[in-house]
Amino acid sequence: MSNKIPILQEISRERTKQDEKWGEQNHPIIDEFTKPFGIYATYKLPSEETAKNLYNEADKKGVLTWGHIITEELVEALSANNKEDMREELIQCGAVIVAMIESLDRNGK
């Protein structure tokens, strides 16, 4: 738990820098044309089902990576059907990213 506060402070400082550089940004999460064609067509991301399958296969084989985990979380967020679900999934993405930073700090990889 001790690593989380400094990481969150670093993230907060970075957010301040971003706001100073670009001002408040209000981009759409995804464009309106993405939903009918899927996130792969626009962002080259796997479908939610494919991301889950890749995650599960890697986990079963013992080769799960942070890349599998964050991809699955991001795809869930971008595939959400409403604001509440999307927000919940984005919080999970943020938590996974903090865990990834903690792992990087501990292990260097």
C-alpha positions as CSV (number, residue, x, y, z in Angstrom):
1,M,0.0,0.0,0.0
2,S,2.9,2.4,0.6
3,N,3.7,2.7,-3.1
4,K,0.2,3.7,-4.1
5,I,0.2,7.2,-2.6
6,P,3.4,8.3,-4.4
7,I,2.2,6.8,-7.7
8,L,-1.1,8.6,-7.3
9,Q,0.7,11.9,-6.5
10,E,2.8,11.4,-9.7
11,I,-0.4,10.8,-11.7
12,S,-1.9,14.0,-10.1
13,R,1.2,16.0,-11.1
14,E,1.1,14.7,-14.6
15,R,-2.6,15.6,-14.9
16,T,-1.8,19.1,-13.8
17,K,0.9,19.3,-16.5
18,Q,-1.5,18.1,-19.1
19,D,-4.1,20.7,-18.1
20,E,-1.5,23.4,-18.1
21,K,-0.3,22.3,-21.6
22,W,-3.6,21.6,-23.3
23,G,-6.3,23.1,-21.1
24,E,-9.4,21.2,-20.1
25,Q,-10.1,18.5,-22.7
26,N,-13.5,17.1,-23.4
27,H,-13.0,14.6,-26.2
28,P,-15.6,11.9,-26.7
29,I,-14.5,8.6,-25.2
30,I,-15.2,7.0,-28.6
31,D,-16.7,8.4,-31.7
32,E,-20.3,7.7,-32.7
33,F,-19.3,5.7,-35.7
34,T,-17.2,3.2,-33.7
35,K,-20.1,1.4,-31.9
36,P,-21.7,-0.1,-35.1
37,F,-18.4,-1.3,-36.5
38,G,-16.7,-2.3,-33.2
39,I,-13.6,-1.1,-31.5
40,Y,-11.3,-3.2,-33.7
41,A,-12.3,-1.3,-36.9
42,T,-11.5,2.1,-35.4
43,Y,-8.7,1.4,-32.8
44,K,-7.4,-2.0,-33.9
45,L,-8.4,-3.5,-30.5
46,P,-9.8,-7.0,-30.1
47,S,-13.5,-7.5,-29.4
48,E,-14.5,-7.9,-25.8
49,E,-14.9,-11.6,-26.3
50,T,-11.5,-12.0,-28.0
51,A,-9.8,-10.0,-25.2
52,K,-11.4,-12.2,-22.6
53,N,-10.4,-15.3,-24.5
54,L,-6.8,-14.1,-24.9
55,Y,-6.6,-13.3,-21.2
56,N,-8.1,-16.7,-20.2
57,E,-5.8,-18.6,-22.5
58,A,-2.7,-16.8,-21.3
59,D,-3.8,-17.4,-17.7
60,K,-4.3,-21.1,-18.2
61,K,-0.9,-21.4,-19.9
62,G,0.8,-19.5,-17.1
63,V,1.9,-16.7,-19.5
64,L,-0.5,-13.9,-18.4
65,T,1.0,-10.4,-18.8
66,W,-0.1,-6.9,-17.7
67,G,-0.7,-6.4,-21.4
68,H,-3.4,-9.0,-21.4
69,I,-4.9,-7.6,-18.3
70,I,-5.0,-3.9,-19.3
71,T,-6.2,-4.8,-22.8
72,E,-9.1,-6.8,-21.4
73,E,-10.0,-3.9,-19.0
74,L,-9.7,-1.2,-21.7
75,V,-11.8,-3.2,-24.2
76,E,-14.5,-3.7,-21.5
77,A,-14.5,0.1,-20.9
78,L,-14.8,1.0,-24.5
79,S,-17.5,-1.6,-25.1
80,A,-19.6,-0.5,-22.2
81,N,-23.3,0.3,-23.0
82,N,-23.8,3.1,-20.6
83,K,-21.9,5.9,-18.7
84,E,-22.1,4.1,-15.3
85,D,-20.6,0.8,-16.6
86,M,-17.9,2.7,-18.6
87,R,-16.9,4.7,-15.6
88,E,-16.7,1.6,-13.4
89,E,-14.5,-0.1,-16.1
90,L,-12.3,3.0,-16.4
91,I,-11.7,3.0,-12.7
92,Q,-10.6,-0.6,-13.0
93,C,-8.3,0.4,-15.8
94,G,-6.8,3.1,-13.6
95,A,-6.3,0.6,-10.8
96,V,-4.7,-1.9,-13.1
97,I,-2.3,0.8,-14.4
98,V,-1.3,1.6,-10.8
99,A,-0.7,-2.1,-10.2
100,M,1.4,-2.2,-13.4
101,I,3.5,0.7,-12.2
102,E,3.9,-0.9,-8.8
103,S,5.1,-4.1,-10.5
104,L,7.5,-2.2,-12.7
105,D,8.9,-0.4,-9.6
106,R,9.3,-3.7,-7.7
107,N,10.6,-5.9,-10.6
108,G,11.9,-3.6,-13.3
109,K,9.7,-5.3,-15.9
